[in-house]
Amino acid sequence: MKRLGIGTGSAMALMALEPLNSFAQNSDNNTNGNHMTYRVQHGTGEKVSLLGFGMMRLPRDNQELVNRLVDYAIEHGVNYFDTAPIYGRGLNEGIVGAALSRHPRDKYFVATKMSNYDEKLWNLEEAKKMYENSFKNLRVDYIDYYLLHGVGQNGMEALENRFLKNGLLDFLVKEREAGRIRHLGFSYHGDVRVFDWLVDHNDKYHWDFVQIQMNFLDWRHASLEKGGWKVDADAEYLYNKLAKAGIQAVIMEPFRGGALSKMPEDCVAQLKAARPNDTVAQWAFRWVSSHPNILTTLSGMNVMEHLVENVATHSPLEPCTPAENELLEKIADTMQGIPTVPCTACAYCMPCPYGVDIPGNFTFYNNAMNNKQLPEKGTPTYAAKHEQFIKEYNKALPIEARANQCMDCEECLKKCPQGIRIPNQLSRINAVLRGR
């Protein structure tokens, strides 16, 4: 990568935005007598449907409808079903268990969670009761995918109280060793320091998967400030960090809870011009599921119409092309506003072990954006602006200080008081330089 002038951070961004080759290597179509696309679980070689069934929004009073939805899903190749003890006011696991138990156990993988938000469940014995109840409610003697639920909410203190000080995480690791849990992971919302800590301790816990929120808008535009820290870091950062660590991602909110249906009419028109027969939801699912390090993409489906459409989208999945990725990136920027990098040039991130002038790169990029000198594809002035951008960039920064020298070592991340995901931002400068 270095010889090609592509830093690791840039290479990962390219991998995410251009997943066609690796998509084919990581996917498996038509292996179970249907057209569903499957992904191979790294640890066991299990084939998991690329579309996962998020069960949270199921009705609590219509078991017959739930049974029909589950029957259709399994018949058409869906085999990953996600629930939690707190969904449906505590009834969801039982409803899911009643529907799934009508099918052979080898036809489905069930995922549930340790939802110990209540302080009384920080007690190990009380938490174990929630864990054992999941087996009873789901009518299983092992759980395929078990998650620490919603880590990151209320920061490191909550993680320590819920899972570390009480020995609960150690207990769950032992349950995986005993085979009662097949795969152990966590779902993330909130303080990104918690996400970073858990992934950075992967050599101790050996996470089998991690569940994150990811869609084409949150890819770059999800970071929020709370108490001086970044929370719910952009999905680009979360996905790339998992890929670098070799941990497969399970995706939630690919349609941002339906929010992407509210995009401006001109953006919808652009999507319709490119693929007249596709809905906005189909675009959203195709974008997410095209990424190669995803094990499954969850969709909360409680009506047959949505289930049928989402199954069709993944049967088989047609990956997004580079041109389609560029279109969705442009639409996301339009919806959110194209942001500058929030760098104050304090230089706390320096020196870079690989010689990158981090503040210098961001200053140049921000000046180009603020002065409307950033080349924009599809405009009459693109070629001239792109040529001028490269010329001025090469004049401003010597070769050894340029963005493509970044090796994604992450030394800068812990130093930046603004919480900037520096390797990801540098990769965007590289993308502009390459004409992407």
Backbone hydrogen bonds in HBPLUS format (Angstrom, degrees):
<---DONOR---> <-ACCEPTOR-->    atom                        ^
c    i                          cat <-CA-CA->   ^        H-A-AA   ^      H-
h    n   atom  resd res      DA  || num        DHA   H-A  angle D-A-AA Bond
n    s   type  num  typ     dist DA aas  dist angle  dist       angle   num
A0004-LEU N   A0001-MET O   3.07 MM   3  5.09 125.9  2.37  94.0 108.6     1
A0006-ILE N   A0001-MET O   2.88 MM   5  5.09 167.5  1.89 153.4 149.1     2
A0005-GLY N   A0002-LYS O   2.95 MM   3  5.05 154.7  2.01 103.3 111.5     3
A0011-ALA N   A0007-GLY O   2.82 MM   4  6.09 154.6  1.89 151.2 159.4     4
A0012-MET N   A0008-THR O   2.91 MM   4  6.17 153.3  1.98 152.4 158.8     5
A0013-ALA N   A0009-GLY O   3.08 MM   4  6.37 153.6  2.15 143.8 150.9     6
A0014-LEU N   A0010-SER O   2.90 MM   4  6.19 156.4  1.95 149.4 156.1     7
A0015-MET N   A0011-ALA O   2.83 MM   4  6.09 153.2  1.90 144.9 152.8     8
A0016-ALA N   A0012-MET O   2.93 MM   4  6.19 154.8  2.00 148.3 154.0     9
A0017-LEU N   A0013-ALA O   2.97 MM   4  6.17 157.0  2.03 148.9 155.0    10
A0018-GLU N   A0014-LEU O   2.75 MM   4  5.64 138.7  1.92 150.0 159.4    11
A0023-PHE N   A0019-PRO O   2.63 MM   4  5.41 139.3  1.79 150.4 162.5    12
A0024-ALA N   A0020-LEU O   3.32 MM   4  6.52 156.3  2.38 142.8 145.9    13
A0025-GLN N   A0021-ASN O   3.35 MM   4  6.72 149.0  2.45 140.7 149.2    14
A0026-ASN N   A0022-SER O   2.96 MM   4  6.08 141.7  2.11 146.7 155.8    15
A0027-SER N   A0023-PHE O   3.05 MM   4  5.94 116.8  2.46 145.9 159.0    16
A0028-ASP N   A0038-TYR O   2.69 MM  10  4.86 143.3  1.82 141.7 147.3    17
A0038-TYR N   A0028-ASP O   2.78 MM  10  4.86 150.0  1.86 130.7 140.7    18
A0037-THR N   A0314-HIS O   2.94 MM 277  5.94 139.0  2.11 169.9 173.8    19
A0050-LEU N   A0037-THR O   2.87 MM  13  5.71 168.8  1.88 158.4 154.6    20
A0039-ARG N   A0048-VAL O   2.77 MM   9  5.23 161.7  1.80 151.6 155.6    21
A0048-VAL N   A0039-ARG O   2.78 MM   9  5.23 163.7  1.81 163.4 160.8    22
A0041-GLN N   A0046-GLU O   2.77 MM   5  5.19 166.0  1.79 155.5 160.2    23
A0045-GLY N   A0041-GLN O   2.78 MM   4  5.02 147.8  1.88 150.8 156.9    24
A0297-THR N   A0050-LEU O   2.81 MM 247  5.97 155.5  1.87 142.8 147.7    25
A0052-GLY N   A0297-THR O   2.81 MM 245  5.37 178.6  1.81 130.9 130.5    26
A0299-SER N   A0052-GLY O   3.02 MM 247  6.30 141.2  2.17 144.6 150.7    27
A0053-PHE N   A0080-TYR O   2.80 MM  27  6.08 172.4  1.80 165.5 163.0    28
A0082-ASP N   A0053-PHE O   2.90 MM  29  6.15 169.2  1.91 161.4 162.3    29
A0054-GLY N   A0299-SER O   2.89 MM 245  5.07 159.3  1.93 123.4 124.5    30
A0055-MET N   A0082-ASP O   2.88 MM  27  5.66 161.5  1.91 155.8 161.6    31
A0058-LEU N   A0055-MET O   3.21 MM   3  5.66 163.2  2.24 123.6 123.1    32
A0066-VAL N   A0062-ASN O   3.21 MM   4  6.57 164.4  2.23 151.3 155.6    33
A0067-ASN N   A0063-GLN O   2.85 MM   4  6.06 157.6  1.90 151.4 157.5    34
A0068-ARG N   A0064-GLU O   3.05 MM   4  6.33 153.9  2.12 143.9 150.5    35
A0069-LEU N   A0065-LEU O   2.94 MM   4  6.25 160.1  1.98 155.6 160.8    36
A0070-VAL N   A0066-VAL O   2.93 MM   4  6.15 166.4  1.95 155.5 158.8    37
A0071-ASP N   A0067-ASN O   2.85 MM   4  5.98 159.2  1.90 148.5 154.9    38
A0072-TYR N   A0068-ARG O   2.97 MM   4  6.14 163.5  2.00 149.2 153.2    39
A0073-ALA N   A0069-LEU O   2.96 MM   4  6.15 164.2  1.99 149.1 154.0    40
A0074-ILE N   A0070-VAL O   2.94 MM   4  6.12 173.7  1.95 157.4 158.3    41
A0075-GLU N   A0071-ASP O   2.92 MM   4  5.99 161.5  1.96 147.8 153.9    42
A0076-HIS N   A0072-TYR O   3.02 MM   4  6.18 140.4  2.18 145.4 155.0    43
A0076-HIS N   A0073-ALA O   3.15 MM   3  5.27 129.2  2.43  96.7 109.8    44
A0078-VAL N   A0073-ALA O   2.86 MM   5  5.04 149.3  1.95 149.3 141.4    45
A0077-GLY N   A0074-ILE O   3.13 MM   3  5.15 164.6  2.15 110.6 110.1    46
A0109-PHE N   A0079-ASN O   2.56 MM  30  5.75 156.6  1.61 162.4 168.7    47
A0081-PHE N   A0109-PHE O   2.93 MM  28  6.24 158.3  1.98 161.3 168.3    48
A0111-ALA N   A0081-PHE O   2.77 MM  30  6.01 161.3  1.80 162.7 162.3    49
A0083-THR N   A0111-ALA O   2.82 MM  28  6.09 157.2  1.87 153.5 160.4    50
A0087-TYR N   A0084-ALA O   3.23 MM   3  5.50 157.3  2.28 109.8 116.4    51
A0090-GLY N   A0087-TYR O   2.99 MM   3  5.49 131.3  2.24 109.6 121.6    52
A0092-ASN N   A0087-TYR O   3.21 MM   5  5.28 164.1  2.24 136.3 132.7    53
A0091-LEU N   A0088-GLY O   2.98 MM   3  5.17 161.6  2.01 109.0 115.1    54
A0095-ILE N   A0091-LEU O   3.16 MM   4  6.44 155.4  2.22 153.8 161.3    55
A0096-VAL N   A0092-ASN O   2.86 MM   4  6.09 167.1  1.88 163.1 166.5    56
A0097-GLY N   A0093-GLU O   2.78 MM   4  5.92 162.1  1.81 150.5 156.2    57
A0098-ALA N   A0094-GLY O   2.98 MM   4  6.10 154.1  2.05 141.5 147.9    58
A0099-ALA N   A0095-ILE O   3.17 MM   4  6.42 152.8  2.25 144.1 150.6    59
A0100-LEU N   A0096-VAL O   2.88 MM   4  6.07 173.0  1.88 162.6 164.4    60
A0101-SER N   A0097-GLY O   2.97 MM   4  5.75 159.0  2.01 144.2 150.1    61
A0103-HIS N   A0100-LEU O   2.88 MM   3  5.66 164.6  1.90 129.0 132.0    62
A0107-LYS N   A0104-PRO O   2.99 MM   3  5.57 162.0  2.03 122.9 125.7    63
A0145-TYR N   A0110-VAL O   3.16 MM  35  6.30 162.0  2.20 145.8 144.4    64
A0112-THR N   A0145-TYR O   3.05 MM  33  6.61 143.2  2.19 160.6 171.5    65
A0147-LEU N   A0112-THR O   3.03 MM  35  6.38 150.1  2.12 143.6 152.9    66
A0114-MET N   A0147-LEU O   2.80 MM  33  6.22 154.8  1.87 168.3 176.8    67
A0149-HIS N   A0114-MET O   3.27 MM  35  5.48 159.6  2.32 133.6 132.4    68
A0121-LEU N   A0118-ASP O   2.86 MM   3  5.51 149.9  1.95 119.1 128.1    69
A0122-TRP N   A0119-GLU O   2.97 MM   3  5.27 163.2  1.99 111.5 115.7    70
A0127-ALA N   A0123-ASN O   2.93 MM   4  6.19 160.0  1.97 159.7 166.2    71
A0128-LYS N   A0124-LEU O   2.90 MM   4  6.14 151.6  1.98 148.7 156.6    72
A0129-LYS N   A0125-GLU O   3.22 MM   4  6.50 140.0  2.39 135.8 145.1    73
A0129-LYS N   A0126-GLU O   3.14 MM   3  5.16 125.8  2.44  93.8 107.5    74
A0130-MET N   A0126-GLU O   3.30 MM   4  6.77 151.0  2.39 145.1 151.4    75
A0131-TYR N   A0127-ALA O   3.02 MM   4  6.35 159.5  2.06 150.3 156.2    76
A0132-GLU N   A0128-LYS O   2.85 MM   4  6.11 163.2  1.88 152.6 156.0    77
A0133-ASN N   A0129-LYS O   2.92 MM   4  6.05 153.6  1.99 146.3 153.8    78
A0134-SER N   A0130-MET O   3.20 MM   4  6.47 139.9  2.37 142.7 151.9    79
A0134-SER N   A0131-TYR O   3.19 MM   3  5.39 131.8  2.44  98.8 110.9    80
A0135-PHE N   A0132-GLU O   3.18 MM   3  5.43 124.6  2.50 102.0 114.3    81
A0136-LYS N   A0132-GLU O   3.33 MM   4  6.74 158.3  2.38 147.6 153.0    82
A0137-ASN N   A0133-ASN O   2.82 MM   4  6.02 171.4  1.83 159.6 161.7    83
A0138-LEU N   A0134-SER O   2.93 MM   4  5.90 158.1  1.98 145.2 151.3    84
A0139-ARG N   A0135-PHE O   2.90 MM   4  5.76 118.0  2.29 133.7 147.8    85
A0140-VAL N   A0135-PHE O   3.18 MM   5  5.35 156.8  2.24 143.3 149.6    86
A0139-ARG N   A0136-LYS O   3.26 MM   3  5.05 142.7  2.41  93.3 104.0    87
A0143-ILE N   A0180-ARG O   2.81 MM  37  6.19 163.4  1.83 162.0 162.5    88
A0182-ARG N   A0143-ILE O   2.88 MM  39  6.23 162.2  1.91 159.3 161.5    89
A0183-HIS N   A0144-ASP O   2.82 MM  39  5.87 122.4  2.16 133.0 150.1    90
A0146-TYR N   A0183-HIS O   2.87 MM  37  6.23 168.2  1.88 166.5 168.5    91
A0185-GLY N   A0146-TYR O   2.88 MM  39  6.20 154.4  1.95 161.3 164.9    92
A0148-LEU N   A0185-GLY O   2.97 MM  37  6.50 143.4  2.11 132.0 139.6    93
A0187-SER N   A0148-LEU O   2.95 MM  39  6.26 164.0  1.97 168.0 166.3    94
A0151-VAL N   A0187-SER O   2.86 MM  36  6.21 136.2  2.05 178.1 164.4    95
A0189-HIS N   A0151-VAL O   2.99 MM  38  6.12 165.4  2.01 160.6 163.8    96
A0155-GLY N   A0152-GLY O   3.17 MM   3  5.07 157.1  2.23 120.9 115.8    97
A0191-ASP N   A0152-GLY O   2.90 MM  39  4.68 159.8  1.94 123.4 116.9    98
A0159-LEU N   A0155-GLY O   3.35 MM   4  6.75 157.3  2.40 144.8 151.2    99
A0160-GLU N   A0156-MET O   2.90 MM   4  6.16 163.4  1.93 157.2 161.0   100
A0161-ASN N   A0157-GLU O   2.97 MM   4  6.20 159.9  2.01 148.8 154.3   101
A0162-ARG N   A0158-ALA O   2.81 MM   4  5.84 161.5  1.84 153.7 158.8   102
A0163-PHE N   A0159-LEU O   2.94 MM   4  5.73 161.4  1.97 147.6 152.5   103
A0164-LEU N   A0160-GLU O   3.17 MM   4  4.60 132.0  2.42 106.9 119.9   104
A0165-LYS N   A0160-GLU O   2.83 MM   5  5.56 161.5  1.86 145.6 151.9   105
A0169-LEU N   A0163-PHE O   2.89 MM   6  5.10 167.5  1.91 147.4 144.2   106
A0167-GLY N   A0164-LEU O   3.13 MM   3  5.37 160.8  2.17 109.9 115.9   107
A0171-PHE N   A0167-GLY O   2.97 MM   4  6.21 150.4  2.06 145.6 154.2   108
A0172-LEU N   A0168-LEU O   2.94 MM   4  6.29 156.6  2.00 152.8 158.4   109
A0173-VAL N   A0169-LEU O   2.96 MM   4  6.23 155.0  2.02 151.5 158.2   110
A0174-LYS N   A0170-ASP O   3.10 MM   4  6.37 154.0  2.17 144.5 151.0   111
A0175-GLU N   A0171-PHE O   2.93 MM   4  6.27 145.6  2.05 144.5 155.1   112
A0176-ARG N   A0172-LEU O   2.97 MM   4  6.30 145.3  2.10 144.5 153.2   113
A0177-GLU N   A0173-VAL O   3.06 MM   4  6.41 152.8  2.13 143.0 150.5   114
A0178-ALA N   A0174-LYS O   2.93 MM   4  6.21 139.1  2.10 141.2 152.5   115
A0180-ARG N   A0175-GLU O   3.13 MM   5  5.59 131.9  2.37 163.4 160.7   116
A0181-ILE N   A0175-GLU O   3.38 MM   6  5.78 154.6  2.45 117.0 114.6   117
A0179-GLY N   A0176-ARG O   3.02 MM   3  5.05 149.8  2.11 100.6 110.2   118
A0208-ASP N   A0184-LEU O   2.89 MM  24  5.51 166.5  1.91 166.4 166.9   119
A0211-GLN N   A0186-PHE O   2.82 MM  25  6.10 167.4  1.83 148.9 153.3   120
A0188-TYR N   A0211-GLN O   3.01 MM  23  6.30 155.9  2.07 166.8 168.9   121
A0232-ASP N   A0190-GLY O   2.60 MM  42  4.93 161.2  1.63 142.4 143.6   122
A0194-VAL N   A0191-ASP O   3.08 MM   3  5.83 145.9  2.20 118.0 125.0   123
A0196-ASP N   A0192-VAL O   2.91 MM   4  6.16 168.0  1.93 154.1 157.1   124
A0197-TRP N   A0193-ARG O   2.92 MM   4  6.06 157.7  1.97 141.5 147.6   125
A0198-LEU N   A0194-VAL O   3.04 MM   4  6.25 166.6  2.05 155.2 157.6   126
A0199-VAL N   A0195-PHE O   3.03 MM   4  6.22 167.8  2.05 156.8 160.3   127
A0200-ASP N   A0196-ASP O   2.79 MM   4  5.84 157.3  1.85 149.5 157.0   128
A0201-HIS N   A0197-TRP O   3.07 MM   4  6.22 123.2  2.41 136.0 149.2   129
A0201-HIS N   A0198-LEU O   3.23 MM   3  5.16 141.1  2.39  93.3 104.3   130
A0202-ASN N   A0199-VAL O   3.06 MM   3  5.11 143.7  2.20 117.2 114.4   131
A0204-LYS N   A0201-HIS O   3.00 MM   3  5.49 151.3  2.08 110.7 119.3   132
A0205-TYR N   A0201-HIS O   3.14 MM   4  6.51 162.8  2.17 153.7 158.3   133
A0206-HIS N   A0202-ASN O   2.69 MM   4  4.83 148.8  1.79 130.6 138.9   134
A0210-VAL N   A0248-GLN O   3.07 MM  38  6.58 142.0  2.22 151.9 163.0   135
A0250-VAL N   A0210-VAL O   2.86 MM  40  5.94 160.4  1.90 137.6 141.5   136
A0212-ILE N   A0250-VAL O   2.95 MM  38  6.44 147.3  2.06 164.6 174.6   137
A0252-MET N   A0212-ILE O   2.91 MM  40  6.01 160.7  1.95 147.3 150.3   138
A0214-MET N   A0252-MET O   3.26 MM  38  6.51 153.3  2.33 174.0 173.8   139
A0219-TRP N   A0215-ASN O   3.00 MM   4  6.02 123.9  2.32 150.1 164.7   140
A0221-HIS N   A0217-LEU O   3.18 MM   4  5.99 149.6  2.27 144.9 152.4   141
A0235-ALA N   A0218-ASP O   2.80 MM  17  5.58 156.6  1.86 138.5 141.0   142
A0236-GLU N   A0219-TRP O   3.03 MM  17  4.74 147.7  2.13 121.4 123.7   143
A0224-LEU N   A0231-VAL O   3.31 MM   7  5.44 154.8  2.38 148.0 153.3   144
A0231-VAL N   A0224-LEU O   2.99 MM   7  5.44 152.1  2.07 147.0 154.0   145
A0226-LYS N   A0229-TRP O   3.00 MM   3  5.43 148.8  2.10 147.1 157.0   146
A0229-TRP N   A0226-LYS O   3.13 MM   3  5.43 164.9  2.16 111.0 115.7   147
A0237-TYR N   A0234-ASP O   2.98 MM   3  5.60 126.8  2.27 113.9 125.1   148
A0238-LEU N   A0234-ASP O   3.26 MM   4  6.68 161.3  2.30 148.6 153.4   149
A0239-TYR N   A0235-ALA O   2.81 MM   4  5.82 173.6  1.82 155.7 157.9   150
A0240-ASN N   A0236-GLU O   3.08 MM   4  6.04 164.0  2.10 141.7 146.8   151
A0241-LYS N   A0237-TYR O   2.94 MM   4  6.03 155.2  2.01 149.6 156.4   152
A0242-LEU N   A0238-LEU O   3.09 MM   4  6.32 158.1  2.14 149.2 154.9   153
A0243-ALA N   A0239-TYR O   2.93 MM   4  6.20 160.9  1.96 151.9 157.7   154
A0244-LYS N   A0240-ASN O   2.91 MM   4  6.05 157.9  1.96 145.4 151.2   155
A0245-ALA N   A0241-LYS O   3.06 MM   4  6.26 145.2  2.18 139.6 148.6   156
A0245-ALA N   A0242-LEU O   3.09 MM   3  5.04 119.7  2.47  93.3 108.5   157
A0246-GLY N   A0242-LEU O   2.96 MM   4  6.11 111.0  2.45 139.0 156.5   158
A0247-ILE N   A0242-LEU O   2.94 MM   5  5.06 166.1  1.96 148.2 146.3   159
A0246-GLY N   A0243-ALA O   3.10 MM   3  5.01 151.3  2.19  97.7 106.5   160
A0249-ALA N   A0293-ASN O   3.00 MM  44  6.27 171.6  2.01 159.5 162.3   161
A0295-LEU N   A0249-ALA O   2.77 MM  46  5.77 163.8  1.79 152.6 157.9   162
A0251-ILE N   A0296-THR O   3.03 MM  45  6.45 166.1  2.05 155.9 160.0   163
A0298-LEU N   A0251-ILE O   2.76 MM  47  5.83 166.4  1.78 161.0 163.0   164
A0256-ARG N   A0253-GLU O   3.04 MM   3  4.59 162.6  2.07 101.8 104.6   165
A0258-GLY N   A0255-PHE O   2.93 MM   3  5.27 136.7  2.12 105.9 118.4   166
A0260-LEU N   A0255-PHE O   3.46 MM   5  5.82 175.9  2.46 144.9 144.0   167
A0259-ALA N   A0256-ARG O   2.98 MM   3  5.25 164.1  2.01 113.0 116.4   168
A0261-SER N   A0258-GLY O   3.09 MM   3  5.69 158.7  2.13 114.5 121.2   169
A0262-LYS N   A0259-ALA O   2.98 MM   3  5.63 165.2  2.00 118.7 123.3   170
A0267-CYS N   A0264-PRO O   3.00 MM   3  5.35 128.9  2.27 105.4 118.8   171
A0268-VAL N   A0264-PRO O   3.10 MM   4  6.53 156.1  2.16 152.0 159.1   172
A0269-ALA N   A0265-GLU O   2.88 MM   4  6.12 154.1  1.94 148.8 156.4   173
A0270-GLN N   A0266-ASP O   3.12 MM   4  6.36 144.7  2.25 135.1 143.1   174
A0271-LEU N   A0267-CYS O   3.17 MM   4  6.55 153.4  2.25 146.7 153.1   175
A0272-LYS N   A0268-VAL O   2.90 MM   4  6.20 158.6  1.95 153.1 159.5   176
A0273-ALA N   A0269-ALA O   2.89 MM   4  6.06 147.9  2.00 144.0 152.6   177
A0274-ALA N   A0270-GLN O   3.24 MM   4  6.45 142.5  2.39 137.1 145.8   178
A0274-ALA N   A0271-LEU O   3.17 MM   3  5.22 125.4  2.48  94.6 108.1   179
A0275-ARG N   A0271-LEU O   2.92 MM   4  6.17 161.5  1.96 154.8 159.9   180
A0278-ASP N   A0275-ARG O   3.16 MM   3  5.68 167.0  2.18 122.2 126.2   181
A0283-TRP N   A0279-THR O   3.17 MM   4  6.57 156.0  2.23 148.3 154.2   182
A0284-ALA N   A0280-VAL O   2.97 MM   4  6.28 160.4  2.01 150.9 156.1   183
A0285-PHE N   A0281-ALA O   2.92 MM   4  6.19 164.4  1.95 156.8 159.8   184
A0286-ARG N   A0282-GLN O   2.91 MM   4  5.98 160.5  1.95 147.8 153.8   185
A0287-TRP N   A0283-TRP O   2.96 MM   4  6.14 159.5  2.00 151.7 157.0   186
A0288-VAL N   A0284-ALA O   3.18 MM   4  6.42 172.0  2.18 150.9 152.4   187
A0289-SER N   A0285-PHE O   2.91 MM   4  5.91 166.5  1.93 155.4 157.8   188
A0290-SER N   A0286-ARG O   3.08 MM   4  5.88 126.7  2.37 138.3 148.0   189
A0291-HIS N   A0288-VAL O   3.14 MM   3  6.00 166.2  2.16 124.6 128.1   190
A0307-LEU N   A0303-VAL O   3.36 MM   4  6.65 164.2  2.38 151.5 156.1   191
A0308-VAL N   A0304-MET O   2.87 MM   4  6.07 167.0  1.89 162.4 164.8   192
A0309-GLU N   A0305-GLU O   3.13 MM   4  6.33 164.3  2.15 147.4 151.4   193
A0310-ASN N   A0306-HIS O   2.96 MM   4  6.10 168.1  1.98 153.8 157.3   194
A0311-VAL N   A0307-LEU O   2.93 MM   4  6.03 157.8  1.98 151.8 157.9   195
A0312-ALA N   A0308-VAL O   3.04 MM   4  6.20 160.4  2.07 145.6 151.1   196
A0313-THR N   A0309-GLU O   2.96 MM   4  6.24 150.2  2.05 147.0 155.4   197
A0314-HIS N   A0310-ASN O   3.31 MM   4  6.52 140.5  2.47 138.6 147.0   198
A0314-HIS N   A0311-VAL O   3.13 MM   3  5.33 131.6  2.37 100.8 113.2   199
A0315-SER N   A0312-ALA O   3.20 MM   3  5.01 169.3  2.21 106.5 108.2   200
A0324-GLU N   A0321-THR O   3.05 MM   3  5.10 118.0  2.45  98.3 113.5   201
A0325-ASN N   A0321-THR O   2.92 MM   4  6.24 154.7  1.99 155.7 163.5   202
A0326-GLU N   A0322-PRO O   3.00 MM   4  6.25 154.2  2.06 146.8 153.3   203
A0327-LEU N   A0323-ALA O   3.05 MM   4  6.31 150.7  2.14 141.0 148.8   204
A0328-LEU N   A0324-GLU O   3.02 MM   4  6.28 163.4  2.05 151.6 154.9   205
A0329-GLU N   A0325-ASN O   2.90 MM   4  6.09 151.2  1.99 146.7 155.3   206
A0330-LYS N   A0326-GLU O   2.96 MM   4  6.15 156.2  2.01 146.5 152.4   207
A0331-ILE N   A0327-LEU O   2.94 MM   4  6.23 155.0  2.00 148.1 155.4   208
A0332-ALA N   A0328-LEU O   2.89 MM   4  6.07 156.8  1.94 145.2 151.3   209
A0333-ASP N   A0329-GLU O   3.03 MM   4  6.28 157.2  2.08 146.4 152.1   210
A0334-THR N   A0330-LYS O   2.94 MM   4  6.19 151.2  2.03 143.9 152.4   211
A0335-MET N   A0331-ILE O   2.89 MM   4  6.14 157.9  1.94 151.9 157.4   212
A0336-GLN N   A0332-ALA O   3.03 MM   4  6.16 149.3  2.12 145.9 153.7   213
A0337-GLY N   A0333-ASP O   2.62 MM   4  5.17 136.0  1.80 141.1 151.4   214
A0343-CYS N   A0341-VAL O   2.72 MM   2  5.54 143.3  1.85 102.2  94.2   215
A0350-MET N   A0347-ALA O   3.11 MM   3  5.32 160.7  2.15 107.6 113.7   216
A0355-GLY N   A0352-CYS O   2.99 MM   3  5.08 168.8  2.01 112.7 115.7   217
A0357-ASP N   A0401-ALA O   3.07 MM  44  4.84 168.0  2.08 116.2 118.8   218
A0361-ASN N   A0357-ASP O   2.98 MM   4  6.18 156.3  2.04 154.7 160.2   219
A0362-PHE N   A0358-ILE O   3.14 MM   4  6.41 165.4  2.16 156.2 159.6   220
A0363-THR N   A0359-PRO O   2.84 MM   4  5.96 156.6  1.89 150.7 157.6   221
A0364-PHE N   A0360-GLY O   3.09 MM   4  6.21 161.9  2.12 144.1 148.7   222
A0365-TYR N   A0361-ASN O   3.03 MM   4  6.25 165.9  2.05 149.4 153.4   223
A0366-ASN N   A0362-PHE O   2.86 MM   4  5.97 168.7  1.88 151.6 154.9   224
A0367-ASN N   A0363-THR O   2.97 MM   4  6.06 160.1  2.01 147.9 153.5   225
A0368-ALA N   A0364-PHE O   3.04 MM   4  6.26 159.2  2.08 149.8 155.4   226
A0369-MET N   A0365-TYR O   2.98 MM   4  6.28 154.0  2.05 148.2 155.7   227
A0370-ASN N   A0366-ASN O   2.82 MM   4  6.01 170.0  1.83 156.0 158.7   228
A0371-ASN N   A0367-ASN O   2.93 MM   4  5.93 145.1  2.05 144.1 152.9   229
A0373-GLN N   A0368-ALA O   2.66 MM   5  4.69 158.2  1.70 159.7 158.4   230
A0372-LYS N   A0369-MET O   3.09 MM   3  5.05 160.5  2.12 106.4 109.7   231
A0379-THR N   A0376-GLU O   3.33 MM   3  6.10 147.1  2.45 141.8 142.2   232
A0382-TYR N   A0379-THR O   3.11 MM   3  5.35 168.0  2.12 116.0 118.3   233
A0385-LYS N   A0381-THR O   2.94 MM   4  6.03 166.4  1.95 162.2 166.7   234
A0386-HIS N   A0382-TYR O   2.77 MM   4  5.87 156.9  1.82 157.6 164.5   235
A0387-GLU N   A0383-ALA O   3.06 MM   4  6.20 163.0  2.09 145.9 150.2   236
A0388-GLN N   A0384-ALA O   3.00 MM   4  6.18 158.2  2.04 145.4 151.7   237
A0389-PHE N   A0385-LYS O   2.78 MM   4  5.91 152.7  1.85 145.6 153.4   238
A0390-ILE N   A0386-HIS O   3.07 MM   4  6.30 164.8  2.10 152.5 154.8   239
A0391-LYS N   A0387-GLU O   3.06 MM   4  6.23 160.2  2.10 144.7 150.7   240
A0392-GLU N   A0388-GLN O   2.88 MM   4  6.06 168.6  1.89 154.2 156.7   241
A0393-TYR N   A0389-PHE O   2.88 MM   4  5.93 156.0  1.94 147.0 154.6   242
A0394-ASN N   A0390-ILE O   2.94 MM   4  6.05 168.6  1.96 152.2 154.8   243
A0395-LYS N   A0391-LYS O   3.11 MM   4  6.28 141.5  2.26 138.0 148.6   244
A0396-ALA N   A0392-GLU O   2.91 MM   4  6.10 145.1  2.03 143.5 152.8   245
A0396-ALA N   A0393-TYR O   3.08 MM   3  5.08 119.2  2.47  93.9 108.9   246
A0397-LEU N   A0393-TYR O   2.99 MM   4  6.13 151.2  2.07 156.6 162.8   247
A0401-ALA N   A0398-PRO O   2.96 MM   3  5.49 155.3  2.02 117.9 125.9   248
A0402-ARG N   A0399-ILE O   3.31 MM   3  5.55 171.5  2.32 113.4 115.8   249
A0405-GLN N   A0402-ARG O   3.10 MM   3  5.90 164.0  2.13 123.7 126.8   250
A0406-CYS N   A0403-ALA O   3.08 MM   3  5.81 170.0  2.09 123.6 126.3   251
A0413-LEU N   A0410-GLU O   3.23 MM   3  5.33 139.5  2.40  99.9 110.3   252
A0415-LYS N   A0412-CYS O   3.09 MM   3  5.34 149.1  2.19 106.6 116.2   253
A0419-GLY N   A0416-CYS O   3.21 MM   3  5.45 162.6  2.24 108.3 113.6   254
A0422-ILE N   A0420-ILE O   2.98 MM   2  5.36 124.0  2.30 106.8  90.6   255
A0425-GLN N   A0421-ARG O   3.10 MM   4  6.37 157.4  2.15 153.1 160.2   256
A0426-LEU N   A0422-ILE O   2.90 MM   4  6.13 158.3  1.95 159.8 166.1   257
A0427-SER N   A0423-PRO O   3.01 MM   4  6.18 145.6  2.13 139.8 148.9   258
A0428-ARG N   A0425-GLN O   3.16 MM   3  5.26 134.1  2.39  96.2 108.1   259
A0429-ILE N   A0426-LEU O   3.12 MM   3  5.22 122.0  2.47  96.7 110.7   260
A0430-ASN N   A0426-LEU O   3.11 MM   4  6.52 156.9  2.17 148.5 154.8   261
A0431-ALA N   A0427-SER O   2.94 MM   4  6.19 146.4  2.05 137.9 147.2   262
A0432-VAL N   A0428-ARG O   3.02 MM   4  6.34 153.9  2.09 146.6 152.0   263
A0433-LEU N   A0429-ILE O   3.03 MM   4  6.30 162.3  2.06 151.2 156.0   264
A0434-ARG N   A0430-ASN O   2.90 MM   4  6.15 148.2  2.00 148.5 157.1   265
A0436-ARG N   A0431-ALA O   2.84 MM   5  5.13 165.0  1.86 162.0 156.8   266
A0435-GLY N   A0432-VAL O   3.04 MM   3  5.13 151.1  2.13 101.6 110.7   267
